[in-house]
Amino acid sequence: MTKRRPDGIEQYDHPAGGWDALKAVAKTLAHQQIVAQGSRTLLKANQPEGFDCPGCAWQDPKHTSSFEFCENGAKAITWESTAKRTDADFFRQHTVSELWEWSDHQLEDAGRLTLPLRYNDKTEHYEPIAWDEAFALVAAELNKLDDPDRAEFYTSGRASNEAAFLYQLFVRAYGTNNFPDCSNMCHEATSVGLPKSIGVGKGTVTLEDFDHADAIFSFGHNPGTNHPRMMSTLHEAARRGVPIIVFNPLKERALERFAAPQDPVEMVTLSSTRIASAYHQVRVGGDLAALKGIMKAVFALDAASLDRGEPGVLDRAFISEHTTGIDALLADIEATTWDEIVSASGLSQAAIESIAEVYARAKNVIVCYGMGVTQHARGTSNVQQIANLLMLRGNIGRQGAGIAPIRGHSNVQGDRTVGITEIPGKALLEGMKRAFGFQPRVDKGHNAVEAMEAIIAGESKALICLGGNLPVAMSDHTATFAGMRKLDLAVHIATKLNRSHLLVARTSLILPCLGRTDLDTQASGPQAVTVEDSMSMVHASRGFLKPPGDMVRSEPAIIAGIAKATLGDRHGIDWDGLVGDYDRVRDKIEAVFPEFFDFNVRVRKPGGFRLDVAASFRRWNTVSGKATFLVAPGIREDPALAGKQALVLTTIRSHDQYNTTVYGLDDRYRGVFGRRDVVFMNREDLANRGLADGDQIDIRGLLGDEESHSISGLTAVAYDIPSGSIAGYYPEMNPVMSLSHFDPQSGTPSYKGVPVTVTRAAGVPISGSVVQ
């Protein structure tokens, strides 16, 4: 017999965007009870005199329209500017134990936090606390530690440049470099890998470069869900006939077909634009093999061209003048066989050769990539091989060409630029001494994995989180949740309640902060903050909504309050003065980082300014002074697992989600409605395990104790995904991951390459159905 699809799994054939996107925005506005206010708020998003959308880090166009937001940006904005509140009555009505049973969606959907709270272990309730009392309590706990390194200071990429700079100033004055940061979990492979390749850990392109590209390669990201404003750029390129070559294990709808809500013709005619000219479903973890295969084919095209008496395919002038290491790369590529490449990548030799021909024909190529490339055990190598590919034809440092890491959080790049790093460089240390008169510590601090390991081991006793949902975002929930509950101090600076706040320490505090949409008024009047996007543009953001409560403070004000209580007058830092006028914070940023020269003048210009990215101008700040071809031996992430018949799990975000924030339970582009407890599997992989579409399954991670790294009772969904690869939602899949499974070069957890086994759920009989 033929079995019907599992409950909540439907065929969705519409293009991405279009009327369904507008309907989703309207639904979200109604759900958050802000239809009129929310509509006005959206029109100020990403405008020169408005606020920066917290939804992604895509660059704003120079000539903005009145409609500079996307569906998921609208969800992020309305989620923040909701009329719902978690006030004193809310916390009187609900114990922490009761809230723990709520879903992550329900917790954040409860509304904005309105007052500072302290957990009372006798009543199991969070209870109001005065700000001065909260600051004094945090200071007392931090100052009783016998070593500053026993405290961890986490930063979310949502924080502004001003908040992040004050935070790193406080922490370095306190005496540690323990800066676990959200970039440790996403694009750290970029921050570590690209400086060795091209001298800077950032992308080299601007938004205008896409107007001049002759081909765009897209590796391992889903812009329709995670950075939808990029779709306007890809939509324009596709309609100009620019080849867009996509590599991703799952076919994401927005990269197949897209209907631009700003295009009246497409909206009226219900038409759409094909985005990907070629879609290559690389196996999970197969990007390194695919990249080596493309380079192997490019070298072959070059040799054939030379044999014909032609000048060849490689840009020999660029390679000779600007690079080093080409011979070692060529030897590695020659030693890698096509059989190895095809097996590891899941792509045919013919397909890879067709990709190389597109690359070789194009004068200007941009390669975009996301966390599908970085969140692997060899993520740094993946990034460096992308740089290698571009350098072969001189596609870095000229108009219409370059490398484009696509980041998620709207200021994750800016936070790092202004000092949120566990590895302080010479320039940062010298700048801090110059601006503040003290010498920060020079040794390396903890990244996110190291911080969590120290917390689990009981070595770190205090954690302050500037936003985020750290333990939920990390691998291995069994260990991380237990570690959080052993802390002496946990402080969460947040706009909304999340599960991390319920992992209570001996002393736990929740401190409510303003969001991007909120009016921030300090001693000198209304303030603007600044952010840096994925293309190194720095611009201002000005909230305008009445804050959700009189007790809610800005992130800079909260950081300064904690710092002043903890440090007193140490180093003579005028915390009150800095917070009273954010121009003074920007003056100090400029003093530490000269690239921010004339900060307050330049950021007041519409659109802001671009920071200097040396590689964009073919200045290479590497050890050799040249761009460097780097070799990555082998092509598999973990060769030891090759014979274990493992499937490789990649985590994905739904279309109703932003990082760990779940807006709703639908993922319409993948045809999932009202649920998240599903795993997408290849039909042959299901059949080989005696399973069928809709069967209940258990998943166990192969790199840790099977009992503590397992999830039971998930539903298998037959899906178009390469054999040997499976996909499930983040962060629900994190429990199967070992905390020790990360890229050794960057420390990035391997969320996108987790070896697992899949079996029928214990006690569930064989269905006897067939997959159709």
KEBAFI-941485 format. One record per residue (C-alpha): chain; z, y, x. Coordinates in steps of 0.001 Angstrom, whole numbers. Layout:
! residues N
 kette      zz      yy      xx
     A       Z       Y       X
...
***
This chain:
! residues 772
 kette      zz      yy      xx
     A       0       0       0
     A    -368    3618    1002
     A    2845    5516    1510
     A    3054    9115     343
     A    4000   11779    2846
     A    7713   12398    3468
     A    9474   14906    1233
     A    8701   18462    2268
     A    5644   17504    4346
     A    2395   18908    2977
     A   -1119   19657    4152
     A   -1458   23372    4946
     A   -5082   24421    5323
     A   -4882   28225    5198
     A   -5451   30372    8303
     A   -2526   32007   10052
     A   -1723   35535    8938
     A   -3475   36771    5803
     A   -1900   36971    2378
     A     631   34232    3086
     A    2096   36383    5865
     A    2456   39355    3524
     A    4053   37155     863
     A    6545   35879    3442
     A    7490   39451    4402
     A    8023   40373     748
     A   10179   37286     245
     A   12307   38152    3264
     A   12835   41738    2093
     A   14011   40483   -1284
     A   16291   37850     236
     A   18001   40417    2462
     A   18392   42765    -542
     A   16569   45670    1129
     A   13155   45901    -535
     A   12926   49726    -586
     A   14902   50444    2581
     A   13284   47555    4416
     A    9776   48754    3672
     A   10591   52197    5099
     A   12242   50573    8102
     A    9193   48446    8906
     A    7001   51548    9078
     A    9162   52857   11949
     A    8845   49652   13969
     A    7125   50077   17358
     A    6306   53713   16655
     A    6637   56431   19342
     A    9586   58032   17511
     A   10867   54792   15996
     A   12653   51685   17221
     A   11422   48785   19293
     A   11098   45607   17272
     A   13503   42941   18598
     A   11015   40211   17695
     A    8958   39972   20908
     A    7990   41728   24137
     A    4309   42393   23407
     A    3094   45816   24531
     A    2567   48582   21969
     A   -1012   49928   21769
     A   -1599   53471   22970
     A   -3023   54452   19613
     A    -535   53097   17107
     A   -1250   52703   13435
     A    1329   52959   10674
     A    1452   49156   10595
     A    2694   47960   13988
     A    4716   44936   12922
     A    3931   41295   12263
     A    5402   38689    9942
     A    8022   37408   12358
     A    8809   40899   13581
     A    9391   41870    9954
     A   11757   38919    9608
     A   13661   39961   12735
     A   13936   43545   11517
     A   15027   42701    7977
     A   17414   40031    9294
     A   19120   42770   11326
     A   18995   45547    8726
     A   20184   43333    5862
     A   22469   44671    3159
     A   24673   41570    3481
     A   28037   41922    5258
     A   30613   39626    6838
     A   33649   41844    6392
     A   37405   41252    6353
     A   37215   39599    2924
     A   34610   37148    4192
     A   36812   35980    7047
     A   39884   35803    4808
     A   37980   33467    2512
     A   36582   31114    5164
     A   38321   29225    7954
     A   36519   28411   11182
     A   36671   24718   10265
     A   34921   25436    6976
     A   32283   27651    8608
     A   31569   24904   11151
     A   30141   22812    8295
     A   27654   25545    7414
     A   24124   25314    8792
     A   23022   27722   11509
     A   20818   29414    8932
     A   23748   29920    6544
     A   25980   31364    9258
     A   23591   34121   10292
     A   22394   34688    6740
     A   25940   35694    5753
     A   25225   39213    6997
     A   26136   41836    9572
     A   29500   41852   11319
     A   31477   44979   10476
     A   34738   44964   12457
     A   36254   43532   15641
     A   37893   40149   15121
     A   40381   37891   16899
     A   40796   34206   16141
     A   44240   33154   14912
     A   44759   29469   15704
     A   47736   29286   13330
     A   45677   30249   10270
     A   42241   29097   11569
     A   40833   32452   10515
     A   39219   35295   12405
     A   41302   38391   11672
     A   40693   42130   12238
     A   41898   43693   15474
     A   41821   47337   16637
     A   39259   48205   19317
     A   41832   49383   21867
     A   43867   46240   21331
     A   40753   44096   21760
     A   39808   45852   25008
     A   43352   45523   26350
     A   43402   41822   25493
     A   40110   41157   27281
     A   41292   43130   30304
     A   44572   41222   30488
     A   42792   37854   30386
     A   40217   38857   33023
     A   42813   40372   35338
     A   45071   37321   35241
     A   42330   35096   36697
     A   43005   34196   40318
     A   39308   34646   41209
     A   36623   36802   39540
     A   34230   33861   39946
     A   36214   32038   37268
     A   34606   34337   34693
     A   31026   34120   33370
     A   29058   37067   31952
     A   26076   36093   29794
     A   23287   38462   28748
     A   20802   38130   25912
     A   17360   39688   26337
     A   18009   41730   23212
     A   20222   44130   25227
     A   18714   47497   26152
     A   18195   48680   29715
     A   21186   50986   29337
     A   23499   48229   28070
     A   22300   45742   30690
     A   22722   48229   33528
     A   26278   49121   32490
     A   27065   45420   32088
     A   25932   44522   35610
     A   27767   47589   36949
     A   30998   46445   35298
     A   30653   42837   36429
     A   29822   43736   40023
     A   32699   46203   40122
     A   34914   43444   38738
     A   33846   41285   41665
     A   31388   38523   40755
     A   27658   37817   40490
     A   28037   35234   37712
     A   25175   36355   35468
     A   23979   33473   33305
     A   21113   35033   31423
     A   18644   34057   28726
     A   15810   34402   31242
     A   17414   31471   33115
     A   16382   29409   30094
     A   12864   30720   29544
     A   10842   32496   32261
     A   12996   31982   35343
     A   10162   29869   36746
     A    8079   33053   36609
     A   10785   35166   38246
     A   11205   32610   41051
     A    7657   31296   41404
     A    5459   34400   41302
     A    7263   36413   44025
     A    6392   33631   46482
     A    2785   33638   45254
     A    1956   37288   44645
     A    5113   39223   45579
     A    6399   40130   42123
     A    8002   38100   39338
     A    6087   39799   36545
     A    2661   39771   34985
     A    -115   41870   36505
     A   -2074   42855   33384
     A   -1816   45639   30840
     A   -2830   45545   27198
     A   -6019   47448   28060
     A   -7050   44677   30471
     A   -7683   42386   27495
     A  -10453   44778   26413
     A  -12292   44026   29669
     A  -11661   40287   30021
     A  -14649   37925   29995
     A  -12461   34866   29350
     A   -8849   34303   28288
     A   -6980   31106   29088
     A   -3864   30335   27035
     A   -1357   27768   28317
     A    1706   26476   26476
     A    2533   29137   23930
     A    2229   29726   20199
     A    1609   33445   19618
     A    1241   33090   15855
     A    4939   32241   15625
     A    6606   33522   18784
     A    4749   36786   19515
     A    2388   37399   16573
     A    1438   40957   17571
     A    -585   39311   20339
     A   -2819   37888   17635
     A   -4417   41297   17026
     A   -5513   41350   20664
     A   -6840   37780   20561
     A   -8507   38474   17211
     A  -10410   41416   18711
     A  -11392   39413   21806
     A  -12637   36463   19739
     A  -14786   38748   17599
     A  -16329   40180   20775
     A  -17328   36640   21755
     A  -14842   36259   24596
     A  -14160   32548   25286
     A  -10496   31756   24567
     A   -9550   28404   26106
     A   -6291   26959   24792
     A   -4042   24266   26279
     A   -1217   22970   24092
     A     -51   19527   22908
     A     -42   20639   19257
     A   -2841   22565   17613
     A   -1140   25773   16528
     A   -2811   27294   13486
     A   -2873   30883   14736
     A   -4853   29796   17796
     A   -7307   27975   15552
     A   -7932   30430   12710
     A   -6379   33828   12039
     A   -6768   36343    9220
     A   -5604   39777   10366
     A   -3489   41482    7671
     A   -4841   44825    8960
     A   -8465   43735    8460
     A   -9470   44731    4892
     A  -12611   42589    4960
     A  -10778   39403    5866
     A   -8029   40142    3344
     A  -10419   40859     456
     A  -12823   38017    1219
     A  -10097   35498    2175
     A  -12001   34866    5399
     A  -10647   34352    8896
     A  -11659   34413   12553
     A  -11841   31424   14840
     A   -9641   32202   17846
     A   -9900   29281   20271
     A  -13418   28567   21479
     A  -12035   25321   22953
     A   -8687   23646   22248
     A   -7413   21105   24775
     A   -4412   19044   23677
     A   -2817   18403   27029
     A     -31   15820   27110
     A    3520   17114   27204
     A    4220   17667   30889
     A     536   17423   31786
     A    -106   21090   32619
     A     228   20622   36374
     A   -2362   17844   36321
     A   -4695   19918   34127
     A   -4454   22913   36459
     A   -5167   20772   39512
     A   -8089   19234   37662
     A   -9593   22634   36870
     A   -9254   23664   40516
     A  -10799   20377   41653
     A  -13767   21035   39385
     A  -14037   24651   40607
     A  -14123   23456   44217
     A  -16877   21010   43233
     A  -18889   23790   41565
     A  -18439   25894   44679
     A  -19695   23105   46959
     A  -22716   22506   44713
     A  -23540   26211   44738
     A  -23391   26330   48528
     A  -25615   23241   48753
     A  -28220   25104   46719
     A  -28119   27983   49187
     A  -26200   30190   46755
     A  -23097   32250   47648
     A  -20651   29836   46058
     A  -18134   30171   43251
     A  -15037   31186   45196
     A  -14349   34859   45941
     A  -14379   34424   49715
     A  -13965   38120   50448
     A  -10773   38273   48377
     A   -9463   35015   49823
     A  -10092   36158   53383
     A   -8656   39654   53037
     A   -5811   39101   50601
     A   -4563   35496   50792
     A   -3199   32763   52968
     A   -2791   28997   52496
     A   -6156   28074   50994
     A   -6700   25142   53388
     A   -3446   23421   52396
     A   -4304   23850   48712
     A   -7787   22425   49204
     A   -6372   19393   51031
     A   -3884   18738   48229
     A   -6568   19021   45537
     A   -8939   16751   47439
     A   -6176   14135   47770
     A   -5557   14163   44009
     A   -7882   11701   42253
     A   -9597   12156   38927
     A   -7929    9005   37632
     A   -4518   10521   38336
     A   -5485   13813   36744
     A   -6908   12251   33583
     A   -3937    9908   33164
     A   -1297   12619   33586
     A   -3036   15417   31678
     A   -4435   13415   28779
     A   -7727   15296   29134
     A  -11052   13738   30103
     A  -12815   14633   33340
     A  -15734   15978   31306
     A  -13422   18276   29333
     A  -11804   19620   32494
     A  -15179   20201   34111
     A  -16314   22158   31048
     A  -13235   24358   31416
     A  -14045   24997   35067
     A  -17594   26044   34139
     A  -16247   28674   31718
     A  -13887   29908   34419
     A  -16618   30058   37038
     A  -19042   31960   34788
     A  -16547   34637   33790
     A  -16237   37703   35999
     A  -12781   38689   34709
     A  -10250   36089   33585
     A   -6737   36523   32187
     A   -4412   33530   32067
     A   -1576   33792   29540
     A    1268   31303   29450
     A    4579   30743   27751
     A    7552   28436   27846
     A    5339   25396   27405
     A    4585   25954   31096
     A    7964   27167   32400
     A   10498   24921   30634
     A    9730   21849   32710
     A   11226   20065   35693
     A    8260   21440   37644
     A    7964   24758   35825
     A    7891   26846   39000
     A    5053   24722   40375
     A    3158   25134   37100
     A    3370   28925   37379
     A    2283   28912   41013
     A    -744   26721   40269
     A   -1822   29233   37599
     A   -1647   31918   40287
     A   -3674   29648   42613
     A   -6381   29215   39988
     A   -6686   32959   39461
     A   -6773   33727   43184
     A   -9696   31360   43796
     A  -11993   33919   42168
     A  -10032   37085   42906
     A   -8748   37371   39351
     A   -5613   39323   40263
     A   -5474   43051   40927
     A   -8554   44216   39103
     A   -9399   45469   35622
     A   -9723   42779   32968
     A   -8136   40038   35053
     A   -4703   38782   35989
     A   -1694   36687   35100
     A     217   37286   31861
     A    3580   35571   31345
     A    4249   36009   27614
     A    7961   36600   27097
     A    9918   36341   23871
     A   12994   38580   23795
     A   11952   42213   23622
     A   13832   43245   26786
     A   14416   40053   28728
     A   12190   41464   31485
     A   13937   44842   31467
     A   17393   43311   31742
     A   16337   41618   34962
     A   14687   44792   36291
     A   17904   46834   35934
     A   20137   44309   37658
     A   20976   41307   35479
     A   20537   38669   38156
     A   22786   36124   39800
     A   20878   36593   43074
     A   21271   40247   44111
     A   18553   41423   46446
     A   18880   43900   49284
     A   17366   46775   47290
     A   19791   46254   44396
     A   22829   46061   46683
     A   21833   49130   48666
     A   21045   51040   45476
     A   24425   50207   43940
     A   26249   51381   47062
     A   24168   54555   47139
     A   24780   55378   43465
     A   28405   54257   43057
     A   29890   54158   46539
     A   30999   50531   46623
     A   29516   47416   48170
     A   28924   44651   45607
     A   29222   41040   46658
     A   26106   39650   48268
     A   26519   35954   47506
     A   24687   34107   44740
     A   26467   33760   41397
     A   25999   31275   38558
     A   22861   30913   36501
     A   23043   29537   32949
     A   23167   25857   33895
     A   25657   26453   36700
     A   27848   28581   34434
     A   27954   25892   31783
     A   28686   23209   34365
     A   31597   25313   35642
     A   32903   25795   32104
     A   32666   22068   31358
     A   34472   21241   34611
     A   37250   23695   33766
     A   36476   25811   36833
     A   35420   28873   34816
     A   38004   29988   32280
     A   36469   33127   30719
     A   33112   33862   29122
     A   31807   37182   27828
     A   28503   37057   25953
     A   26422   40185   25470
     A   24588   38776   22465
     A   23011   35361   22228
     A   24129   31897   21225
     A   24640   30369   24669
     A   26164   26900   24099
     A   23780   26196   21219
     A   20804   27294   23328
     A   21846   25011   26203
     A   21114   21319   26662
     A   23711   18593   25997
     A   25718   19907   23042
     A   28333   17200   23365
     A   29369   18479   26785
     A   28754   22197   26257
     A   30647   22388   22966
     A   33643   20574   24463
     A   33574   22891   27475
     A   33596   26018   25316
     A   36727   24848   23546
     A   38553   24579   26904
     A   38075   28268   27794
     A   41005   30656   28005
     A   38850   33578   26851
     A   35614   33795   24844
     A   34215   37200   23869
     A   31056   37586   21790
     A   29346   40976   21388
     A   27124   40367   18388
     A   25440   41701   15265
     A   25869   38483   13267
     A   27952   35338   13144
     A   26594   32241   14881
     A   27824   28790   15881
     A   28937   29854   19353
     A   31604   32036   17745
     A   33128   28960   16107
     A   33653   27175   19433
     A   36994   28902   19786
     A   38866   29304   23064
     A   42566   29930   23547
     A   41681   33586   22960
     A   38461   34302   21040
     A   37080   37683   20039
     A   33976   38799   18114
     A   33007   42432   18756
     A   30421   43894   16328
     A   27614   45936   17850
     A   24751   48101   16649
     A   21269   46674   16339
     A   17926   48250   17226
     A   17488   49690   13738
     A   20936   51371   13643
     A   21565   55037   14415
     A   23544   55276   17668
     A   25602   58475   17834
     A   27731   59292   20876
     A   29529   62405   22114
     A   26290   64264   22892
     A   24630   63262   19616
     A   22091   60611   18539
     A   20961   58383   21399
     A   17836   56474   22345
     A   17803   53339   24450
     A   14935   51927   26488
     A   13245   48553   26862
     A   10588   47025   29117
     A    7861   44872   27599
     A    5967   41920   29083
     A    3486   44265   30751
     A    6110   46426   32504
     A    5829   49359   30097
     A    9170   51142   29603
     A    9610   53063   26369
     A   12312   54484   24142
     A   13798   52964   20992
     A   15606   55056   18384
     A   17448   53520   15457
     A   17911   55530   12287
     A   19766   53415    9717
     A   23390   54018    8849
     A   25426   51429   10805
     A   26778   48502    8756
     A   30363   49710    9154
     A   32456   52508   10622
     A   34001   50098   13135
     A   30683   48970   14619
     A   30015   50284   18146
     A   27011   50325   20442
     A   26642   47756   23199
     A   27034   50408   25934
     A   30217   51684   24266
     A   31702   48176   24007
     A   30848   47355   27622
     A   32348   50639   28808
     A   35472   50013   26740
     A   36007   46601   28338
     A   35207   47957   31800
     A   37569   50911   31535
     A   40419   48704   30316
     A   39775   46079   33008
     A   39019   48236   36031
     A   40970   51411   35346
     A   39741   54105   37724
     A   38465   51596   40298
     A   35446   53018   42186
     A   35747   56281   40232
     A   33204   55294   37595
     A   33210   57709   34636
     A   32695   55188   31833
     A   33328   57731   29056
     A   30818   60153   30545
     A   28134   57504   30884
     A   28495   56393   27284
     A   28716   59930   25961
     A   25111   60614   26950
     A   22713   57783   27780
     A   20646   60199   29888
     A   23437   59851   32461
     A   23010   56072   32425
     A   19286   56509   33017
     A   20024   58918   35879
     A   22104   56172   37495
     A   19388   53573   36904
     A   16984   55917   38711
     A   19480   56343   41554
     A   19744   52566   42038
     A   16079   51747   41401
     A   13699   54470   42716
     A   10774   52987   40739
     A   12420   54633   37699
     A   11781   58103   39176
     A   11899   60921   36616
     A   13184   58350   34128
     A   14410   60778   31486
     A   11248   62856   31666
     A    8742   60010   31610
     A   10439   57965   28897
     A   10273   60923   26497
     A    6482   60798   26524
     A    4972   58777   23644
     A    4477   55215   24838
     A    6677   55703   27885
     A    5491   54679   31358
     A    4571   51627   33388
     A    6695   50481   36288
     A    4903   49823   39552
     A    3632   46237   39750
     A    2368   46019   43309
     A     201   42937   42768
     A   -1738   44816   40075
     A   -3043   46982   42929
     A   -3407   44146   45447
     A    -287   45077   47370
     A    1472   41825   48193
     A    5235   42033   48735
     A    5439   38536   50170
     A    6781   37347   53518
     A    3259   37205   54949
     A    2108   40394   53274
     A    -606   38438   51488
     A    -910   36505   48255
     A     -99   32885   49021
     A   -1701   29680   47800
     A    1202   27277   47274
     A     979   23492   47134
     A    2765   21344   44539
     A    2640   17722   45773
     A    1953   15142   43076
     A    1158   15786   39449
     A    3875   14100   37377
     A    7181   15685   36436
     A    9234   12549   37006
     A    7247    9658   38513
     A   10301    7362   38312
     A    9981    7295   34524
     A    6328    6246   34507
     A    7109    2562   33981
     A    9832    2970   31374
     A    7531    3334   28347
     A    9210    6640   27567
     A    7873    9201   25170
     A    8127   12809   26329
     A    9748   15246   23902
     A    8857   18913   23724
     A   10970   21270   21655
     A    9237   23761   19372
     A   10151   26706   17155
     A    9313   26800   13482
     A    7514   29694   11853
     A   10811   30649   10174
     A   12703   31005   13440
     A   13360   33236   16447
     A   15019   31466   19379
     A   18206   29918   17910
     A   18060   32159   14834
     A   16724   30251   11830
     A   15445   32589    9109
     A   14608   29771    6714
     A   13739   26084    6512
     A    9954   26329    6253
     A    7356   25851    8980
     A    4310   26433    6863
     A    1613   26313    9543
     A    2688   22748   10355
     A    3116   21862    6679
     A    6925   21490    6771
     A    8910   22952    3888
     A   12654   23002    3239
     A   13737   20915    6225
     A   14022   20782   10033
     A   15153   17171   10591
     A   11691   15905   11541
     A    9983   14654   14692
     A    6198   14891   15094
     A    4632   11718   16528
     A    1210   10345   17363
     A      75    7707   14837
     A    -561    5072   17520
     A    2879    5659   19037
     A    4392    5096   15592
     A    2432    1891   15043
     A    3262     557   18517
     A    6943     800   17625
     A    6562    -765   14213
     A    7098    2599   12542
     A    5288    4544    9848
     A    5005    8117    8655
     A    8290    9019    6948
     A   10460    6328    8565
     A   13973    7149    9702
     A   14348    7084   13482
     A   16911    7482   16259
     A   16114    9336   19489
     A   17902    8744   22785
     A   17505   10703   26007
     A   16783    8636   29112
     A   18467   10995   31572
     A   22052   10691   30379
     A   24497    8475   28573
     A   22593    7144   25557
     A   25501    7498   23165
     A   26219   11142   23964
     A   22534   12031   24285
     A   21205   10721   20989
     A   20340   11918   17499
     A   20265    9602   14491
     A   18564    9696   11128
     A   15584   11930   11862
     A   12315   11551    9962
     A    9139   10611   11828
     A    6076   12608   10790
     A    2595   11407   11767
     A     894   14349   13454
     A   -2028   15309   15669
     A    -273   15181   19036
     A   -1342   13343   22223
     A    -209    9774   22722
     A    3056    9583   24621
     A    4155   13025   23405
     A    6508   13915   20567
     A    7859   17228   19275
     A   11010   18322   17466
     A   12754   21565   16633
     A   14874   23616   19002
     A   17883   23761   19164
     A   18388   20677   16976
     A   16865   18459   19691
     A   19054   19839   22494
     A   21720   17098   22185
     A   19331   14492   23654
     A   18882   16554   26824
     A   20979   16155   29927
     A   22327   19391   31399
     A   21236   18082   34804
     A   17543   17921   33814
     A   16087   21196   35050
     A   13584   22677   37467
     A   15351   22551   40851
     A   13489   25631   42076
     A   14369   27950   39183
     A   17188   26213   37321
     A   15207   26350   34056
     A   16210   23528   31679
     A   13391   21117   30898
     A   13323   21739   27150
     A    9597   20970   27053
     A    9596   17696   28976
     A   12430   15395   27936
     A   11939   11613   28405
     A   13254    9771   25349
     A   13061    6503   23465
     A   12385    6299   19727
     A   13604    3419   17584
     A   14029    2697   13905
     A   17273    4195   12654
     A   20116    1688   12748
     A   20504    -165    9463
     A   17186    1033    8020
     A   14862   -1822    6915
     A   11175   -1980    7812
     A    9208    -150    5141
     A    6128   -2363    5269
     A    3920     655    4659
     A     916    1688    6657
     A      62    5047    8137
     A   -3011    6539    6499
***
